[in-house]
Amino acid sequence: MAGAPRLGTVTDFDEARGLGTISASGGELLPFHCTQIADGTMTIPVGQAVQFEVKPGLLGHWEAAGLLPR
């Protein structure tokens, strides 16, 4: 699952917790933490198109990382 940059859309984001979900172009849902937003803003709107990488998270699940708004 890891590898080249991928495209997707932010489908959920809880600012209070800093947690969100991306719907990848392949259909899978991937969680992310606000610290993975590459521009450092710590917030991102639902519906935002993004480019991201997939990496193993702290709990052993795949997560989105290095989010770049498109």
N, CA, C, O and CB atoms as a CASP TS submission, in Angstrom:
PFRMAT TS
TARGET T0000
AUTHOR 0000-0000-0000
METHOD Language model
MODEL 1
PARENT N/A
ATOM      1  N   MET     1       0.819  -1.192   0.000  1.00  0.00           N
ATOM      2  CA  MET     1       0.000   0.000   0.000  1.00  0.00           C
ATOM      3  C   MET     1       0.867   1.261   0.000  1.00  0.00           C
ATOM      4  O   MET     1       0.474   2.262  -0.599  1.00  0.00           O
ATOM      5  CB  MET     1      -0.934  -0.005   1.205  1.00  0.00           C
ATOM      6  N   ALA     2       2.008   1.245   0.638  1.00  0.00           N
ATOM      7  CA  ALA     2       2.907   2.401   0.651  1.00  0.00           C
ATOM      8  C   ALA     2       3.537   2.558  -0.726  1.00  0.00           C
ATOM      9  O   ALA     2       3.538   1.620  -1.524  1.00  0.00           O
ATOM     10  CB  ALA     2       4.007   2.247   1.745  1.00  0.00           C
ATOM     11  N   GLY     3       4.064   3.729  -1.000  1.00  0.00           N
ATOM     12  CA  GLY     3       4.731   3.932  -2.279  1.00  0.00           C
ATOM     13  C   GLY     3       4.551   5.335  -2.788  1.00  0.00           C
ATOM     14  O   GLY     3       4.706   6.304  -2.045  1.00  0.00           O
ATOM     15  N   ALA     4       4.224   5.443  -4.060  1.00  0.00           N
ATOM     16  CA  ALA     4       4.110   6.730  -4.745  1.00  0.00           C
ATOM     17  C   ALA     4       3.003   7.595  -4.159  1.00  0.00           C
ATOM     18  O   ALA     4       2.067   7.078  -3.549  1.00  0.00           O
ATOM     19  CB  ALA     4       3.859   6.513  -6.222  1.00  0.00           C
ATOM     20  N   PRO     5       3.104   8.913  -4.341  1.00  0.00           N
ATOM     21  CA  PRO     5       2.041   9.810  -3.887  1.00  0.00           C
ATOM     22  C   PRO     5       0.699   9.444  -4.516  1.00  0.00           C
ATOM     23  O   PRO     5       0.630   9.001  -5.662  1.00  0.00           O
ATOM     24  CB  PRO     5       2.394  11.260  -4.218  1.00  0.00           C
ATOM     25  N   ARG     6      -0.353   9.638  -3.743  1.00  0.00           N
ATOM     26  CA  ARG     6      -1.704   9.284  -4.181  1.00  0.00           C
ATOM     27  C   ARG     6      -2.602  10.500  -4.069  1.00  0.00           C
ATOM     28  O   ARG     6      -2.222  11.509  -3.474  1.00  0.00           O
ATOM     29  CB  ARG     6      -2.272   8.108  -3.347  1.00  0.00           C
ATOM     30  N   LEU     7      -3.798  10.405  -4.644  1.00  0.00           N
ATOM     31  CA  LEU     7      -4.781  11.480  -4.607  1.00  0.00           C
ATOM     32  C   LEU     7      -6.013  11.025  -3.838  1.00  0.00           C
ATOM     33  O   LEU     7      -6.359   9.844  -3.833  1.00  0.00           O
ATOM     34  CB  LEU     7      -5.165  11.924  -6.035  1.00  0.00           C
ATOM     35  N   GLY     8      -6.664  11.979  -3.192  1.00  0.00           N
ATOM     36  CA  GLY     8      -7.882  11.674  -2.467  1.00  0.00           C
ATOM     37  C   GLY     8      -8.583  12.942  -2.028  1.00  0.00           C
ATOM     38  O   GLY     8      -8.207  14.046  -2.424  1.00  0.00           O
ATOM     39  N   THR     9      -9.615  12.771  -1.199  1.00  0.00           N
ATOM     40  CA  THR     9     -10.418  13.878  -0.709  1.00  0.00           C
ATOM     41  C   THR     9     -10.631  13.728   0.783  1.00  0.00           C
ATOM     42  O   THR     9     -10.891  12.626   1.266  1.00  0.00           O
ATOM     43  CB  THR     9     -11.764  13.949  -1.444  1.00  0.00           C
ATOM     44  N   VAL    10     -10.523  14.823   1.521  1.00  0.00           N
ATOM     45  CA  VAL    10     -10.785  14.807   2.963  1.00  0.00           C
ATOM     46  C   VAL    10     -12.285  14.602   3.157  1.00  0.00           C
ATOM     47  O   VAL    10     -13.084  15.417   2.696  1.00  0.00           O
ATOM     48  CB  VAL    10     -10.293  16.138   3.660  1.00  0.00           C
ATOM     49  N   THR    11     -12.673  13.526   3.833  1.00  0.00           N
ATOM     50  CA  THR    11     -14.084  13.221   4.034  1.00  0.00           C
ATOM     51  C   THR    11     -14.563  13.543   5.441  1.00  0.00           C
ATOM     52  O   THR    11     -15.766  13.639   5.685  1.00  0.00           O
ATOM     53  CB  THR    11     -14.338  11.775   3.738  1.00  0.00           C
ATOM     54  N   ASP    12     -13.620  13.711   6.369  1.00  0.00           N
ATOM     55  CA  ASP    12     -13.983  14.004   7.750  1.00  0.00           C
ATOM     56  C   ASP    12     -12.782  14.645   8.429  1.00  0.00           C
ATOM     57  O   ASP    12     -11.645  14.239   8.187  1.00  0.00           O
ATOM     58  CB  ASP    12     -14.439  12.713   8.509  1.00  0.00           C
ATOM     59  N   PHE    13     -13.024  15.654   9.285  1.00  0.00           N
ATOM     60  CA  PHE    13     -11.945  16.231  10.064  1.00  0.00           C
ATOM     61  C   PHE    13     -12.498  16.819  11.348  1.00  0.00           C
ATOM     62  O   PHE    13     -13.374  17.683  11.313  1.00  0.00           O
ATOM     63  CB  PHE    13     -11.199  17.300   9.256  1.00  0.00           C
ATOM     64  N   ASP    14     -11.994  16.358  12.479  1.00  0.00           N
ATOM     65  CA  ASP    14     -12.390  16.830  13.812  1.00  0.00           C
ATOM     66  C   ASP    14     -11.272  17.732  14.327  1.00  0.00           C
ATOM     67  O   ASP    14     -10.232  17.239  14.765  1.00  0.00           O
ATOM     68  CB  ASP    14     -12.661  15.624  14.807  1.00  0.00           C
ATOM     69  N   GLU    15     -11.479  19.058  14.278  1.00  0.00           N
ATOM     70  CA  GLU    15     -10.433  19.998  14.688  1.00  0.00           C
ATOM     71  C   GLU    15     -10.047  19.837  16.148  1.00  0.00           C
ATOM     72  O   GLU    15      -8.875  19.980  16.496  1.00  0.00           O
ATOM     73  CB  GLU    15     -10.886  21.418  14.440  1.00  0.00           C
ATOM     74  N   ALA    16     -11.010  19.543  17.005  1.00  0.00           N
ATOM     75  CA  ALA    16     -10.721  19.413  18.433  1.00  0.00           C
ATOM     76  C   ALA    16      -9.757  18.263  18.715  1.00  0.00           C
ATOM     77  O   ALA    16      -8.891  18.377  19.582  1.00  0.00           O
ATOM     78  CB  ALA    16     -12.015  19.206  19.213  1.00  0.00           C
ATOM     79  N   ARG    17      -9.902  17.171  17.994  1.00  0.00           N
ATOM     80  CA  ARG    17      -9.046  16.002  18.195  1.00  0.00           C
ATOM     81  C   ARG    17      -7.858  15.975  17.233  1.00  0.00           C
ATOM     82  O   ARG    17      -6.867  15.290  17.485  1.00  0.00           O
ATOM     83  CB  ARG    17      -9.861  14.734  18.033  1.00  0.00           C
ATOM     84  N   GLY    18      -7.962  16.730  16.121  1.00  0.00           N
ATOM     85  CA  GLY    18      -6.900  16.751  15.125  1.00  0.00           C
ATOM     86  C   GLY    18      -6.869  15.512  14.259  1.00  0.00           C
ATOM     87  O   GLY    18      -5.846  15.200  13.648  1.00  0.00           O
ATOM     88  N   LEU    19      -7.990  14.800  14.202  1.00  0.00           N
ATOM     89  CA  LEU    19      -8.052  13.554  13.434  1.00  0.00           C
ATOM     90  C   LEU    19      -9.003  13.693  12.257  1.00  0.00           C
ATOM     91  O   LEU    19     -10.039  14.352  12.344  1.00  0.00           O
ATOM     92  CB  LEU    19      -8.490  12.387  14.328  1.00  0.00           C
ATOM     93  N   GLY    20      -8.626  13.056  11.155  1.00  0.00           N
ATOM     94  CA  GLY    20      -9.469  13.097   9.976  1.00  0.00           C
ATOM     95  C   GLY    20      -9.361  11.827   9.162  1.00  0.00           C
ATOM     96  O   GLY    20      -8.623  10.902   9.502  1.00  0.00           O
ATOM     97  N   THR    21     -10.126  11.806   8.066  1.00  0.00           N
ATOM     98  CA  THR    21     -10.156  10.657   7.171  1.00  0.00           C
ATOM     99  C   THR    21     -10.089  11.150   5.733  1.00  0.00           C
ATOM    100  O   THR    21     -10.693  12.160   5.371  1.00  0.00           O
ATOM    101  CB  THR    21     -11.431   9.798   7.405  1.00  0.00           C
ATOM    102  N   ILE    22      -9.340  10.411   4.924  1.00  0.00           N
ATOM    103  CA  ILE    22      -9.245  10.691   3.492  1.00  0.00           C
ATOM    104  C   ILE    22      -9.851   9.517   2.736  1.00  0.00           C
ATOM    105  O   ILE    22      -9.595   8.357   3.058  1.00  0.00           O
ATOM    106  CB  ILE    22      -7.761  10.937   3.054  1.00  0.00           C
ATOM    107  N   SER    23     -10.653   9.832   1.730  1.00  0.00           N
ATOM    108  CA  SER    23     -11.141   8.826   0.796  1.00  0.00           C
ATOM    109  C   SER    23     -10.173   8.837  -0.381  1.00  0.00           C
ATOM    110  O   SER    23     -10.140   9.790  -1.160  1.00  0.00           O
ATOM    111  CB  SER    23     -12.637   9.110   0.336  1.00  0.00           C
ATOM    112  N   ALA    24      -9.394   7.782  -0.501  1.00  0.00           N
ATOM    113  CA  ALA    24      -8.395   7.694  -1.574  1.00  0.00           C
ATOM    114  C   ALA    24      -9.079   7.402  -2.901  1.00  0.00           C
ATOM    115  O   ALA    24     -10.196   6.885  -2.929  1.00  0.00           O
ATOM    116  CB  ALA    24      -7.344   6.601  -1.260  1.00  0.00           C
ATOM    117  N   SER    25      -8.412   7.731  -3.995  1.00  0.00           N
ATOM    118  CA  SER    25      -8.988   7.526  -5.320  1.00  0.00           C
ATOM    119  C   SER    25      -9.300   6.055  -5.591  1.00  0.00           C
ATOM    120  O   SER    25     -10.139   5.751  -6.439  1.00  0.00           O
ATOM    121  CB  SER    25      -8.042   8.054  -6.383  1.00  0.00           C
ATOM    122  N   GLY    26      -8.643   5.144  -4.886  1.00  0.00           N
ATOM    123  CA  GLY    26      -8.922   3.713  -5.033  1.00  0.00           C
ATOM    124  C   GLY    26     -10.114   3.240  -4.225  1.00  0.00           C
ATOM    125  O   GLY    26     -10.508   2.078  -4.327  1.00  0.00           O
ATOM    126  N   GLY    27     -10.708   4.143  -3.402  1.00  0.00           N
ATOM    127  CA  GLY    27     -11.901   3.805  -2.643  1.00  0.00           C
ATOM    128  C   GLY    27     -11.673   3.535  -1.164  1.00  0.00           C
ATOM    129  O   GLY    27     -12.631   3.542  -0.390  1.00  0.00           O
ATOM    130  N   GLU    28     -10.421   3.296  -0.745  1.00  0.00           N
ATOM    131  CA  GLU    28     -10.193   3.005   0.669  1.00  0.00           C
ATOM    132  C   GLU    28     -10.195   4.287   1.500  1.00  0.00           C
ATOM    133  O   GLU    28      -9.879   5.365   0.998  1.00  0.00           O
ATOM    134  CB  GLU    28      -8.864   2.258   0.852  1.00  0.00           C
ATOM    135  N   LEU    29     -10.555   4.154   2.779  1.00  0.00           N
ATOM    136  CA  LEU    29     -10.541   5.267   3.727  1.00  0.00           C
ATOM    137  C   LEU    29      -9.284   5.164   4.572  1.00  0.00           C
ATOM    138  O   LEU    29      -8.975   4.102   5.112  1.00  0.00           O
ATOM    139  CB  LEU    29     -11.818   5.267   4.624  1.00  0.00           C
ATOM    140  N   LEU    30      -8.560   6.270   4.685  1.00  0.00           N
ATOM    141  CA  LEU    30      -7.318   6.284   5.448  1.00  0.00           C
ATOM    142  C   LEU    30      -7.369   7.398   6.487  1.00  0.00           C
ATOM    143  O   LEU    30      -7.706   8.535   6.156  1.00  0.00           O
ATOM    144  CB  LEU    30      -6.098   6.463   4.513  1.00  0.00           C
ATOM    145  N   PRO    31      -7.038   7.087   7.740  1.00  0.00           N
ATOM    146  CA  PRO    31      -7.017   8.126   8.768  1.00  0.00           C
ATOM    147  C   PRO    31      -5.757   8.975   8.644  1.00  0.00           C
ATOM    148  O   PRO    31      -4.765   8.559   8.045  1.00  0.00           O
ATOM    149  CB  PRO    31      -7.103   7.500  10.173  1.00  0.00           C
ATOM    150  N   PHE    32      -5.817  10.183   9.227  1.00  0.00           N
ATOM    151  CA  PHE    32      -4.622  11.026   9.315  1.00  0.00           C
ATOM    152  C   PHE    32      -4.719  11.893  10.558  1.00  0.00           C
ATOM    153  O   PHE    32      -5.803  12.105  11.100  1.00  0.00           O
ATOM    154  CB  PHE    32      -4.456  11.906   8.042  1.00  0.00           C
ATOM    155  N   HIS    33      -3.577  12.390  11.000  1.00  0.00           N
ATOM    156  CA  HIS    33      -3.508  13.322  12.125  1.00  0.00           C
ATOM    157  C   HIS    33      -3.120  14.690  11.576  1.00  0.00           C
ATOM    158  O   HIS    33      -2.417  14.782  10.570  1.00  0.00           O
ATOM    159  CB  HIS    33      -2.483  12.836  13.216  1.00  0.00           C
ATOM    160  N   CYS    34      -3.575  15.745  12.229  1.00  0.00           N
ATOM    161  CA  CYS    34      -3.334  17.106  11.718  1.00  0.00           C
ATOM    162  C   CYS    34      -1.849  17.430  11.575  1.00  0.00           C
ATOM    163  O   CYS    34      -1.497  18.319  10.799  1.00  0.00           O
ATOM    164  CB  CYS    34      -3.984  18.125  12.637  1.00  0.00           C
ATOM    165  N   THR    35      -0.980  16.748  12.289  1.00  0.00           N
ATOM    166  CA  THR    35       0.456  17.005  12.147  1.00  0.00           C
ATOM    167  C   THR    35       0.989  16.528  10.798  1.00  0.00           C
ATOM    168  O   THR    35       2.128  16.829  10.442  1.00  0.00           O
ATOM    169  CB  THR    35       1.225  16.325  13.276  1.00  0.00           C
ATOM    170  N   GLN    36       0.175  15.785  10.046  1.00  0.00           N
ATOM    171  CA  GLN    36       0.587  15.300   8.729  1.00  0.00           C
ATOM    172  C   GLN    36       0.213  16.252   7.601  1.00  0.00           C
ATOM    173  O   GLN    36       0.482  15.954   6.437  1.00  0.00           O
ATOM    174  CB  GLN    36      -0.027  13.954   8.469  1.00  0.00           C
ATOM    175  N   ILE    37      -0.407  17.401   7.922  1.00  0.00           N
ATOM    176  CA  ILE    37      -0.729  18.405   6.913  1.00  0.00           C
ATOM    177  C   ILE    37       0.568  19.169   6.626  1.00  0.00           C
ATOM    178  O   ILE    37       1.102  19.846   7.505  1.00  0.00           O
ATOM    179  CB  ILE    37      -1.895  19.379   7.397  1.00  0.00           C
ATOM    180  N   ALA    38       1.060  19.058   5.415  1.00  0.00           N
ATOM    181  CA  ALA    38       2.406  19.520   5.069  1.00  0.00           C
ATOM    182  C   ALA    38       2.623  21.022   5.204  1.00  0.00           C
ATOM    183  O   ALA    38       3.754  21.447   5.441  1.00  0.00           O
ATOM    184  CB  ALA    38       2.715  19.121   3.680  1.00  0.00           C
ATOM    185  N   ASP    39       1.588  21.837   5.064  1.00  0.00           N
ATOM    186  CA  ASP    39       1.807  23.286   5.145  1.00  0.00           C
ATOM    187  C   ASP    39       1.821  23.807   6.581  1.00  0.00           C
ATOM    188  O   ASP    39       2.011  25.003   6.798  1.00  0.00           O
ATOM    189  CB  ASP    39       0.737  24.010   4.359  1.00  0.00           C
ATOM    190  N   GLY    40       1.621  22.922   7.567  1.00  0.00           N
ATOM    191  CA  GLY    40       1.727  23.297   8.972  1.00  0.00           C
ATOM    192  C   GLY    40       0.508  23.978   9.558  1.00  0.00           C
ATOM    193  O   GLY    40       0.570  24.456  10.691  1.00  0.00           O
ATOM    194  N   THR    41      -0.598  24.042   8.832  1.00  0.00           N
ATOM    195  CA  THR    41      -1.771  24.769   9.316  1.00  0.00           C
ATOM    196  C   THR    41      -2.531  24.049  10.425  1.00  0.00           C
ATOM    197  O   THR    41      -3.233  24.695  11.203  1.00  0.00           O
ATOM    198  CB  THR    41      -2.700  25.027   8.177  1.00  0.00           C
ATOM    199  N   MET    42      -2.407  22.735  10.516  1.00  0.00           N
ATOM    200  CA  MET    42      -3.069  21.912  11.528  1.00  0.00           C
ATOM    201  C   MET    42      -4.582  21.803  11.332  1.00  0.00           C
ATOM    202  O   MET    42      -5.269  21.241  12.184  1.00  0.00           O
ATOM    203  CB  MET    42      -2.786  22.471  12.892  1.00  0.00           C
ATOM    204  N   THR    43      -5.109  22.326  10.230  1.00  0.00           N
ATOM    205  CA  THR    43      -6.527  22.194   9.911  1.00  0.00           C
ATOM    206  C   THR    43      -6.688  22.104   8.402  1.00  0.00           C
ATOM    207  O   THR    43      -5.868  22.620   7.642  1.00  0.00           O
ATOM    208  CB  THR    43      -7.347  23.384  10.484  1.00  0.00           C
ATOM    209  N   ILE    44      -7.765  21.437   7.979  1.00  0.00           N
ATOM    210  CA  ILE    44      -8.021  21.267   6.548  1.00  0.00           C
ATOM    211  C   ILE    44      -9.524  21.088   6.370  1.00  0.00           C
ATOM    212  O   ILE    44     -10.149  20.368   7.149  1.00  0.00           O
ATOM    213  CB  ILE    44      -7.222  20.039   5.954  1.00  0.00           C
ATOM    214  N   PRO    45     -10.119  21.723   5.366  1.00  0.00           N
ATOM    215  CA  PRO    45     -11.573  21.619   5.207  1.00  0.00           C
ATOM    216  C   PRO    45     -12.006  20.271   4.623  1.00  0.00           C
ATOM    217  O   PRO    45     -11.302  19.666   3.815  1.00  0.00           O
ATOM    218  CB  PRO    45     -12.075  22.744   4.316  1.00  0.00           C
ATOM    219  N   VAL    46     -13.177  19.824   5.056  1.00  0.00           N
ATOM    220  CA  VAL    46     -13.795  18.635   4.473  1.00  0.00           C
ATOM    221  C   VAL    46     -14.094  18.951   3.006  1.00  0.00           C
ATOM    222  O   VAL    46     -14.574  20.039   2.687  1.00  0.00           O
ATOM    223  CB  VAL    46     -15.109  18.216   5.257  1.00  0.00           C
ATOM    224  N   GLY    47     -13.812  18.007   2.123  1.00  0.00           N
ATOM    225  CA  GLY    47     -14.017  18.190   0.693  1.00  0.00           C
ATOM    226  C   GLY    47     -12.761  18.631  -0.046  1.00  0.00           C
ATOM    227  O   GLY    47     -12.745  18.672  -1.276  1.00  0.00           O
ATOM    228  N   GLN    48     -11.697  18.963   0.707  1.00  0.00           N
ATOM    229  CA  GLN    48     -10.437  19.401   0.093  1.00  0.00           C
ATOM    230  C   GLN    48      -9.764  18.240  -0.637  1.00  0.00           C
ATOM    231  O   GLN    48      -9.583  17.167  -0.062  1.00  0.00           O
ATOM    232  CB  GLN    48      -9.484  19.982   1.164  1.00  0.00           C
ATOM    233  N   ALA    49      -9.395  18.448  -1.894  1.00  0.00           N
ATOM    234  CA  ALA    49      -8.614  17.456  -2.639  1.00  0.00           C
ATOM    235  C   ALA    49      -7.178  17.527  -2.133  1.00  0.00           C
ATOM    236  O   ALA    49      -6.641  18.614  -1.922  1.00  0.00           O
ATOM    237  CB  ALA    49      -8.685  17.708  -4.197  1.00  0.00           C
ATOM    238  N   VAL    50      -6.564  16.371  -1.939  1.00  0.00           N
ATOM    239  CA  VAL    50      -5.201  16.319  -1.410  1.00  0.00           C
ATOM    240  C   VAL    50      -4.356  15.282  -2.143  1.00  0.00           C
ATOM    241  O   VAL    50      -4.866  14.331  -2.734  1.00  0.00           O
ATOM    242  CB  VAL    50      -5.225  16.008   0.084  1.00  0.00           C
ATOM    243  N   GLN    51      -3.053  15.502  -2.081  1.00  0.00           N
ATOM    244  CA  GLN    51      -2.064  14.504  -2.485  1.00  0.00           C
ATOM    245  C   GLN    51      -1.424  14.034  -1.189  1.00  0.00           C
ATOM    246  O   GLN    51      -1.198  14.843  -0.290  1.00  0.00           O
ATOM    247  CB  GLN    51      -0.983  15.090  -3.517  1.00  0.00           C
ATOM    248  N   PHE    52      -1.128  12.755  -1.072  1.00  0.00           N
ATOM    249  CA  PHE    52      -0.590  12.221   0.173  1.00  0.00           C
ATOM    250  C   PHE    52       0.182  10.938  -0.083  1.00  0.00           C
ATOM    251  O   PHE    52       0.134  10.369  -1.174  1.00  0.00           O
ATOM    252  CB  PHE    52      -1.713  11.971   1.180  1.00  0.00           C
ATOM    253  N   GLU    53       0.891  10.496   0.938  1.00  0.00           N
ATOM    254  CA  GLU    53       1.578   9.211   0.919  1.00  0.00           C
ATOM    255  C   GLU    53       0.891   8.309   1.933  1.00  0.00           C
ATOM    256  O   GLU    53       0.202   8.792   2.832  1.00  0.00           O
ATOM    257  CB  GLU    53       3.110   9.368   1.237  1.00  0.00           C
ATOM    258  N   VAL    54       1.071   7.022   1.795  1.00  0.00           N
ATOM    259  CA  VAL    54       0.527   6.062   2.755  1.00  0.00           C
ATOM    260  C   VAL    54       1.696   5.449   3.518  1.00  0.00           C
ATOM    261  O   VAL    54       2.641   4.929   2.925  1.00  0.00           O
ATOM    262  CB  VAL    54      -0.331   4.953   2.040  1.00  0.00           C
ATOM    263  N   LYS    55       1.612   5.520   4.852  1.00  0.00           N
ATOM    264  CA  LYS    55       2.684   5.000   5.699  1.00  0.00           C
ATOM    265  C   LYS    55       2.081   4.232   6.866  1.00  0.00           C
ATOM    266  O   LYS    55       0.934   4.476   7.239  1.00  0.00           O
ATOM    267  CB  LYS    55       3.593   6.148   6.213  1.00  0.00           C
ATOM    268  N   PRO    56       2.844   3.300   7.449  1.00  0.00           N
ATOM    269  CA  PRO    56       2.333   2.610   8.636  1.00  0.00           C
ATOM    270  C   PRO    56       2.266   3.581   9.810  1.00  0.00           C
ATOM    271  O   PRO    56       3.196   4.353  10.044  1.00  0.00           O
ATOM    272  CB  PRO    56       3.222   1.391   8.993  1.00  0.00           C
ATOM    273  N   GLY    57       1.158   3.534  10.545  1.00  0.00           N
ATOM    274  CA  GLY    57       0.982   4.408  11.697  1.00  0.00           C
ATOM    275  C   GLY    57       1.514   3.778  12.972  1.00  0.00           C
ATOM    276  O   GLY    57       2.039   2.665  12.964  1.00  0.00           O
ATOM    277  N   LEU    58       1.367   4.512  14.066  1.00  0.00           N
ATOM    278  CA  LEU    58       1.882   4.061  15.353  1.00  0.00           C
ATOM    279  C   LEU    58       1.221   2.785  15.856  1.00  0.00           C
ATOM    280  O   LEU    58       1.848   2.005  16.573  1.00  0.00           O
ATOM    281  CB  LEU    58       1.707   5.141  16.368  1.00  0.00           C
ATOM    282  N   LEU    59      -0.038   2.566  15.490  1.00  0.00           N
ATOM    283  CA  LEU    59      -0.754   1.382  15.968  1.00  0.00           C
ATOM    284  C   LEU    59      -0.729   0.237  14.962  1.00  0.00           C
ATOM    285  O   LEU    59      -1.464  -0.738  15.113  1.00  0.00           O
ATOM    286  CB  LEU    59      -2.186   1.741  16.289  1.00  0.00           C
ATOM    287  N   GLY    60       0.112   0.350  13.938  1.00  0.00           N
ATOM    288  CA  GLY    60       0.254  -0.725  12.958  1.00  0.00           C
ATOM    289  C   GLY    60      -0.736  -0.671  11.814  1.00  0.00           C
ATOM    290  O   GLY    60      -0.772  -1.588  10.994  1.00  0.00           O
ATOM    291  N   HIS    61      -1.546   0.383  11.734  1.00  0.00           N
ATOM    292  CA  HIS    61      -2.506   0.541  10.641  1.00  0.00           C
ATOM    293  C   HIS    61      -1.920   1.505   9.615  1.00  0.00           C
ATOM    294  O   HIS    61      -1.076   2.335   9.951  1.00  0.00           O
ATOM    295  CB  HIS    61      -3.888   1.057  11.168  1.00  0.00           C
ATOM    296  N   TRP    62      -2.365   1.395   8.369  1.00  0.00           N
ATOM    297  CA  TRP    62      -1.929   2.324   7.332  1.00  0.00           C
ATOM    298  C   TRP    62      -2.588   3.675   7.563  1.00  0.00           C
ATOM    299  O   TRP    62      -3.766   3.742   7.913  1.00  0.00           O
ATOM    300  CB  TRP    62      -2.265   1.782   5.918  1.00  0.00           C
ATOM    301  N   GLU    63      -1.824   4.761   7.366  1.00  0.00           N
ATOM    302  CA  GLU    63      -2.327   6.114   7.543  1.00  0.00           C
ATOM    303  C   GLU    63      -1.842   7.008   6.417  1.00  0.00           C
ATOM    304  O   GLU    63      -0.833   6.727   5.771  1.00  0.00           O
ATOM    305  CB  GLU    63      -1.895   6.681   8.898  1.00  0.00           C
ATOM    306  N   ALA    64      -2.580   8.093   6.189  1.00  0.00           N
ATOM    307  CA  ALA    64      -2.166   9.098   5.207  1.00  0.00           C
ATOM    308  C   ALA    64      -1.140  10.012   5.870  1.00  0.00           C
ATOM    309  O   ALA    64      -1.272  10.354   7.046  1.00  0.00           O
ATOM    310  CB  ALA    64      -3.396   9.921   4.671  1.00  0.00           C
ATOM    311  N   ALA    65      -0.127  10.403   5.117  1.00  0.00           N
ATOM    312  CA  ALA    65       0.935  11.266   5.644  1.00  0.00           C
ATOM    313  C   ALA    65       1.343  12.265   4.569  1.00  0.00           C
ATOM    314  O   ALA    65       1.143  12.021   3.380  1.00  0.00           O
ATOM    315  CB  ALA    65       2.164  10.426   6.111  1.00  0.00           C
ATOM    316  N   GLY    66       1.913  13.382   4.986  1.00  0.00           N
ATOM    317  CA  GLY    66       2.412  14.385   4.055  1.00  0.00           C
ATOM    318  C   GLY    66       1.328  14.973   3.170  1.00  0.00           C
ATOM    319  O   GLY    66       1.525  15.107   1.963  1.00  0.00           O
ATOM    320  N   LEU    67       0.176  15.331   3.753  1.00  0.00           N
ATOM    321  CA  LEU    67      -0.947  15.852   2.984  1.00  0.00           C
ATOM    322  C   LEU    67      -0.624  17.200   2.356  1.00  0.00           C
ATOM    323  O   LEU    67      -0.200  18.133   3.037  1.00  0.00           O
ATOM    324  CB  LEU    67      -2.171  15.975   3.866  1.00  0.00           C
ATOM    325  N   LEU    68      -0.829  17.287   1.055  1.00  0.00           N
ATOM    326  CA  LEU    68      -0.641  18.535   0.313  1.00  0.00           C
ATOM    327  C   LEU    68      -1.977  18.897  -0.344  1.00  0.00           C
ATOM    328  O   LEU    68      -2.456  18.155  -1.202  1.00  0.00           O
ATOM    329  CB  LEU    68       0.510  18.399  -0.763  1.00  0.00           C
ATOM    330  N   PRO    69      -2.588  20.032   0.044  1.00  0.00           N
ATOM    331  CA  PRO    69      -3.823  20.453  -0.632  1.00  0.00           C
ATOM    332  C   PRO    69      -3.547  20.660  -2.112  1.00  0.00           C
ATOM    333  O   PRO    69      -2.477  21.132  -2.495  1.00  0.00           O
ATOM    334  CB  PRO    69      -4.392  21.753   0.000  1.00  0.00           C
ATOM    335  N   ARG    70      -4.535  20.298  -2.953  1.00  0.00           N
ATOM    336  CA  ARG    70      -4.389  20.456  -4.408  1.00  0.00           C
ATOM    337  C   ARG    70      -5.381  21.449  -4.926  1.00  0.00           C
ATOM    338  O   ARG    70      -5.415  21.718  -6.127  1.00  0.00           O
ATOM    339  CB  ARG    70      -4.564  19.125  -5.130  1.00  0.00           C
TER
END
